[in-house]
Amino acid sequence: MEEVIKQAPDNILIEDIEIIFKKNKENVLDTLIELWNIDTNKPVVNDKETTDDNTFDLSDPLNKWTKIRNICDSHDTEMQSQLQGLRKQ
């Protein structure tokens, strides 16, 4: 049980962990899977004042692909600047 508590998401109460652990017949793997599924199913708050690059709503495919595109674009821009720096030498 202690191992499950150590590996469970931080925002889940120990009492809830114990209930799920008993429900899964004390199977550690099934309990952890269920706990992490509960944690990932919680909605992400998408407040413009608190939103940064690391938080966004994954349930919206357009938002997800926009984020991926922005990451790739920033990577391409950085690689281009590095290659231009090497050419100048």
C-alpha positions as CSV (number, residue, x, y, z in Angstrom):
1,M,0.0,0.0,0.0
2,E,2.8,2.4,0.8
3,E,4.3,1.9,-2.7
4,V,0.9,2.8,-4.3
5,I,0.7,6.0,-2.2
6,K,4.3,7.0,-3.2
7,Q,3.5,6.5,-6.9
8,A,-0.1,8.0,-6.9
9,P,-0.8,11.5,-8.2
10,D,-0.3,14.2,-5.5
11,N,-3.9,15.6,-5.7
12,I,-5.6,12.3,-4.7
13,L,-6.5,11.7,-1.0
14,I,-5.0,8.7,0.8
15,E,-8.5,7.6,1.7
16,D,-9.5,7.5,-2.0
17,I,-6.3,5.6,-2.8
18,E,-7.2,3.0,-0.1
19,I,-10.8,2.6,-1.5
20,I,-9.5,2.1,-5.0
21,F,-6.8,-0.3,-3.8
22,K,-9.4,-2.5,-2.0
23,K,-11.7,-2.3,-5.0
24,N,-8.9,-3.6,-7.2
25,K,-8.3,-6.5,-4.8
26,E,-5.0,-5.0,-3.6
27,N,-3.5,-5.2,-7.1
28,V,-0.9,-2.5,-7.3
29,L,-0.7,-2.2,-11.0
30,D,-4.5,-1.9,-11.6
31,T,-4.7,0.6,-8.7
32,L,-2.0,2.8,-10.1
33,I,-3.6,2.7,-13.6
34,E,-7.0,3.7,-12.2
35,L,-5.5,6.5,-10.1
36,W,-3.6,8.0,-13.0
37,N,-6.6,7.7,-15.3
38,I,-8.6,9.6,-12.7
39,D,-5.9,12.3,-12.6
40,T,-5.7,12.7,-16.4
41,N,-9.4,12.9,-16.8
42,K,-9.7,16.0,-14.7
43,P,-10.2,19.1,-16.8
44,V,-7.4,21.6,-17.2
45,V,-8.2,25.1,-16.1
46,N,-7.6,27.3,-19.2
47,D,-7.6,30.8,-17.6
48,K,-5.7,33.3,-19.8
49,E,-4.0,34.9,-16.7
50,T,-2.7,31.5,-15.4
51,T,-2.0,29.8,-18.7
52,D,1.7,29.4,-19.6
53,D,3.4,27.2,-22.2
54,N,3.2,24.1,-20.1
55,T,-0.5,24.0,-19.5
56,F,-3.2,23.6,-22.1
57,D,-6.3,21.6,-22.7
58,L,-5.3,18.3,-24.4
59,S,-8.9,17.4,-25.1
60,D,-9.1,20.1,-27.8
61,P,-7.3,18.6,-30.9
62,L,-6.7,22.0,-32.5
63,N,-5.1,23.3,-29.3
64,K,-2.9,20.2,-29.1
65,W,-1.7,20.5,-32.7
66,T,-1.2,24.3,-32.4
67,K,1.1,23.6,-29.4
68,I,3.0,20.9,-31.3
69,R,3.4,23.2,-34.3
70,N,4.7,26.0,-32.1
71,I,7.2,23.7,-30.5
72,C,8.4,22.5,-33.9
73,D,8.6,26.1,-35.2
74,S,10.7,27.2,-32.3
75,H,13.0,24.2,-32.8
76,D,13.4,25.0,-36.5
77,T,14.1,28.7,-35.7
78,E,16.8,27.7,-33.2
79,M,18.4,25.2,-35.6
80,Q,18.4,27.9,-38.3
81,S,20.1,30.4,-36.1
82,Q,22.7,27.8,-35.0
83,L,23.5,26.8,-38.6
84,Q,23.8,30.5,-39.6
85,G,26.2,31.0,-36.8
86,L,28.3,28.1,-38.0
87,R,28.3,29.4,-41.6
88,K,29.6,32.8,-40.4
89,Q,32.7,31.2,-38.8
